[in-house]
Amino acid sequence: MRDGVSFATEADLYAIVDWHVLSDANPLAHADEAAGFFGRISADLSGNNNVIYEICNEPNNGTTWEDVKACAQRIIPIIRANDPNAVIIVGTPTWCQDVDQAAAAPLDADNVMYALHFYAATHQADLRDRMAAAVRAGLPVFVSEFGICDASGNGTIDRTSADAWVAAMNDLGVNYTCWNLSNEDEASALFKSTCGKTSGFTADDLSEEGTWLWDVLHSEGESAASATGAAAGTANTTAGSAASANDSGSAAAGDVLHSSTGTFD
């Protein structure tokens, strides 16, 4: 964990330190362990200005918003004792879909955001509308996990729904992180399963989701040549440009992908 944050810091990236709730369903199930972990890690990382703490990923299986709040009310003061200003992301029930419940009864805490997760082939306009309503009600929402396949992390890619999600998030000013940076043999992996590299990636190494994400993260109208040869000053995606991002062209096959600081390692 500490090495991962160190590597992210060297690369000028934010790092989300995530307590991953999934098969245990309710964050209260291991609240003692979580309290110990966040006490140690927030003390170690208190000097960083690029660390975000996500304290309960995907509460599910009947976990209530009151359960999540009880966990958050225990964990947040522990982090705040070491890092008064860090952003903290709090999960929401039903695998981080019930942001409406958080909007109706938010925590009494500063610098807190609320997680929404989606998979574009499964989650459609009804969940986008729920996100929009929560944001317009004043809830700070962070999409800390999404994919453009179905909710299993595999299956069919739905570009139309994915583009609609990005357009909505851009319009609302909601930030997002995509699952997942791996070469797993599944639709949500950003690299093909045949890619065994750890650096020097090319467009040929990207999966269908990886190619889509590359396009989305580059500005509308950027050519393939400039995308692969970018040196500094990579432009941000502008609100509403997601639908046209796919038309801008992905990196040409065989060209080395670059970040704003050089080869994408």
C-alpha positions, -999 to +999 in steps of 0.1 A: +000+000+000+027+025+010+048+016-021+017+020-043+011+055-030+048+063-034+048+053-070+016+073-077+032+103-060+063+101-082+040+099-113+020+130-102-011+109-096-038+108-069-040+075-050-073+062-035-066+040-004-096+017-004-110-006+023-127-031+000-161-043+012-177-069-010-183-105+002-185-092+038-214-070+026-216-047+057-186-025+066-195-029+103-185-066+100-148-057+101-150-022+116-123-029+142-098-040+116-107-010+094-102+014+123-068-001+130-058+001+093-069+037+087-052+048+119-019+034+108-021+043+071-034+079+076-005+085+101+020+072+076+005+092+047-005+124+065+022+144+046+008+135+012-016+159-005-026+133-032-042+106-011-080+100-010-094+076+015-123+053+005-136+038+037-162+012+025-163+000-010-197-014-022-218-022+009-244-047-003-269-075+005-293-055+027-267-032+043-285+000+052-274+036+049-276+038+087-251+009+089-228+028+065-231+060+084-223+042+117-191+029+101-182+063+087-188+081+120-163+058+136-136+058+108-137+094+097-125+109+131-096+084+131-084+096+097-090+133+106-068+129+137-039+124+114-050+141+082-075+169+088-080+179+051-079+147+030-109+139+009-128+108+022-151+088+000-180+070+017-197+041+000-235+038-004-258+008-002-266-017-030-230-018-044-227+020-043-259+028-062-281+043-034-267+079-035-303+091-031-303+077+005-270+096+012-285+128-003-315+125+020-294+121+052-257+131+045-230+129+071-222+159+092-186+160+081-163+182+058-144+171+028-165+140+024-178+126-009-202+097-017-195+068-040-215+057-070-205+027-091-218+017-124-213-008-152-226+007-184-241-025-200-262-031-168-268+003-153-287+027-176-307+059-175-325+052-142-292+052-122-278+082-142-310+100-132-305+091-096-269+104-097-281+136-113-308+142-087-283+136-059-258+160-073-284+186-079-295+182-043-260+192-033-244+158-026-207+155-036-206+123-057-174+105-069-177+076-093-149+056-078-155+025-099-171+020-133-168-002-164-184-003-198-194-040-197-219-056-174-218-056-136-199-089-135-169-071-149-172-092-180-197-097-209-209-073-235-194-038-240-221-011-243-204+020-258-237+039-262-245+037-225-208+043-216-208+075-237-241+086-221-226+081-186-195+101-194-215+129-209-237+130-178-207+130-154-190+157-174-222+178-173-225+174-136-188+178-128-185+143-114-150+127-114-146+091-122-121+062-121-123+032-144-120-005-134-096-021-141-059-017-150-050-053-157-047-080-184-073-103-169-092-123-194-124-102-189-141-073-206-134-047-179-096-052-182-079-023-200-052-045-215-057-076-236-051-109-218-023-116-243-003-085-231+024-094-207+041-060-205+047-037-176+058-008-197+061+004-233+025-002-241+011+003-276-024+007-289-023-029-299-021-039-262-054-021-253-086-040-249-119-026-263-126-009-230-090+004-229-093+019-264-126+035-254-111+050-222-080+063-241-103+082-264-125+095-236-095+108-216-082+128-246-098+160-258-124+162-286-107+163-320-072+153-309-057+133-337-042+098-333-008+112-342-009+139-314-023+114-289+006+090-294+032+118-295+020+140-267+048+155-247+033+181-223+000+198-216-024+170-223-058+185-227-087+176-204-120+162-218-146+189-219-182+186-208-203+170-234-175+158-255-178+121-246-201+112-275-177+126-300-146+113-283-150+079-301-148+097-334-115+113-327-096+081-333-075+060-310-038+056-312-025+040-343-016+004-339+020-001-330+026+035-318+038+038-282+013+054-259+025+085-240+014+103-209+021+140-203+056+131-190+066+105-215+061+068-223+032+053-205+048+029-180 
